Amino acid sequence: MLRRTDVIGFAGLAMLLTGAVLFLTGSEGELTWVYWMTGTCVWFAGFGVLLGWLIWRAGTFSERPAAKPAGGRKN
């Protein structure tokens, strides 16, 4: 189930993809280094955001209360 905070993960993924596109498709001769630097920075930032979100999201799984047994039976 998606939470409102999952937008952070999608933003990190979008930054990761945008950085890769900028890095790999710089076509103008004069500005190639700008595309490479911008793409690399955006890629690393996106990777950091995505990794941070994954670690944070994995930590929230342990905070869920245990499920009650079905049928009201005691174990």
Order of alpha helices (4+ residues) and beta strands (2+ residues): alpha-alpha
